[in-house]
Amino acid sequence: MNYRHGYHAGNFADVLKHAVLACAALRLARAAKPVHAIDLHAGAGLYDLQAPNALKTGEWRDGIGRVLAQGQAPDVLKPYLDIVRGVNEKGELRHYPGSPLILRETLRPQDKISLYELRPEDEQALAALCKADKRVRARRADGWKSLGAELKPADVRPLVLIDPPFESDADFDRSLDALAAVRTRSPAATAIVWHPIKDEKPVAAFRDKVKRSTTDALLVAELAVAPPVKGERLTACGLLILRPPRGLNDDLFAMLPWLKDKLALADGANASWRWLIAPR
Ligand SMILES: C[S@@+](CC[C@H](N)C(=O)[O-])C[C@H]1O[C@@H](n2cnc3c(N)ncnc32)[C@H](O)[C@@H]1O
């Protein structure tokens, strides 16, 4: 496993993922039922944008750097941007919050957060970051293998984030298996899968397989800051959302055109959302 999220923290893909995750968590947290967030690939939780790995790629400059440089963002992005501002000194951008912090800041005292991270130094940082928060349990364990045990047929509403490194296309198959576990073990669960778009073929095959496996609502969002080129640096990514909370499509509608405008790097930048399966 070579992947380290510190090289990519705060890039355009994180912006899309974390803005949508914040909206989804906030919408689920409007209901009385407690939410149980399960982050299968949690990372370190907080990233220093002046650390050597972040400076080496500088990806955050064309992601959260551009977004925060705008005076006015759509209201739908406010909760996400407030979380980013909350980990920084006023007017500065030095740190960037990962998915565990997005979940911590959007969920309520009665909610629960289970975090999985395999890389020892990242899990240590994560555990230290979350140790005072009684709602959170961080584990150095394989997220894929741990999902089944987390999905108990209980009275909570699970929110599963599937955000593997995608060092190979095998993560599409693992994500498919994880979605099958979510579907069969927890009829109320929402799941969000992040995936890269470098080559359309595996993406189309993944979506098609998920679509054929369920009749539940399936929403897809995409953001391309430039047209994807196979083998080149990532310029496009997607989120596939199983059983999105009601109204999340409105949030996508409100944020995506603005994000595309601000994050575009080349002609052919694009952002879109659509139902693969509309809610019944
Ligand atoms: C894309 S990063 C996660 C970023 C994080 N979800 C966020 O949005 O801030 C993927 C992470 O998964 C970890 N990882 C890889 N395979 C794993 C596995 N089987 N179980 C748990 N963590 C894994 C990597 O070490 C890496 O930190």
The ligand as an SDF file (V2000), in Angstrom:
LIG
                    3D

 27 29  0  0  0  0  0  0  0  0999 V2000
   -8.4780    8.2010   -0.0600 C   0  0  0  0  0  0  0  0  0  0  0  0
   -7.7280    7.9440    1.4810 S   0  0  0  0  0  0  0  0  0  0  0  0
   -8.9760    8.3320    2.6270 C   0  0  0  0  0  0  0  0  0  0  0  0
   -9.3050    9.7570    2.7660 C   0  0  0  0  0  0  0  0  0  0  0  0
  -10.3730   10.0670    3.7910 C   0  0  0  0  0  0  0  0  0  0  0  0
  -11.5380    9.2090    3.6240 N   0  0  0  0  0  0  0  0  0  0  0  0
  -10.8010   11.5040    3.6770 C   0  0  0  0  0  0  0  0  0  0  0  0
  -11.7070   11.7830    2.8870 O   0  0  0  0  0  0  0  0  0  0  0  0
  -10.2510   12.3370    4.3810 O   0  0  0  0  0  0  0  0  0  0  0  0
   -7.6940    6.1990    1.6220 C   0  0  0  0  0  0  0  0  0  0  0  0
   -7.1260    5.7200    2.9520 C   0  0  0  0  0  0  0  0  0  0  0  0
   -7.4340    4.3400    3.0930 O   0  0  0  0  0  0  0  0  0  0  0  0
   -6.3760    3.7050    3.7820 C   0  0  0  0  0  0  0  0  0  0  0  0
   -6.5660    2.2730    3.4940 N   0  0  0  0  0  0  0  0  0  0  0  0
   -6.1840    1.5780    2.3960 C   0  0  0  0  0  0  0  0  0  0  0  0
   -6.6760    0.3200    2.4480 N   0  0  0  0  0  0  0  0  0  0  0  0
   -7.3880    0.2340    3.6000 C   0  0  0  0  0  0  0  0  0  0  0  0
   -8.1660   -0.7890    4.2000 C   0  0  0  0  0  0  0  0  0  0  0  0
   -8.2980   -1.9860    3.6050 N   0  0  0  0  0  0  0  0  0  0  0  0
   -8.7690   -0.5360    5.3800 N   0  0  0  0  0  0  0  0  0  0  0  0
   -8.6450    0.6730    5.9810 C   0  0  0  0  0  0  0  0  0  0  0  0
   -7.9310    1.6920    5.4490 N   0  0  0  0  0  0  0  0  0  0  0  0
   -7.3250    1.4760    4.2650 C   0  0  0  0  0  0  0  0  0  0  0  0
   -5.1360    4.3800    3.2370 C   0  0  0  0  0  0  0  0  0  0  0  0
   -4.0480    4.2500    4.1260 O   0  0  0  0  0  0  0  0  0  0  0  0
   -5.6190    5.8230    3.1030 C   0  0  0  0  0  0  0  0  0  0  0  0
   -5.3180    6.5710    4.2450 O   0  0  0  0  0  0  0  0  0  0  0  0
  1  2  1  0
  2  3  1  0
  2 10  1  0
  3  4  1  0
  4  5  1  0
  5  6  1  0
  5  7  1  0
  7  8  2  0
  7  9  1  0
 10 11  1  0
 11 12  1  0
 11 26  1  0
 12 13  1  0
 13 14  1  0
 13 24  1  0
 14 15  1  0
 14 23  1  0
 15 16  2  0
 16 17  1  0
 17 18  1  0
 17 23  2  0
 18 19  1  0
 18 20  2  0
 20 21  1  0
 21 22  2  0
 22 23  1  0
 24 25  1  0
 24 26  1  0
 26 27  1  0
M  CHG  2   2   1   9  -1
M  END
$$$$
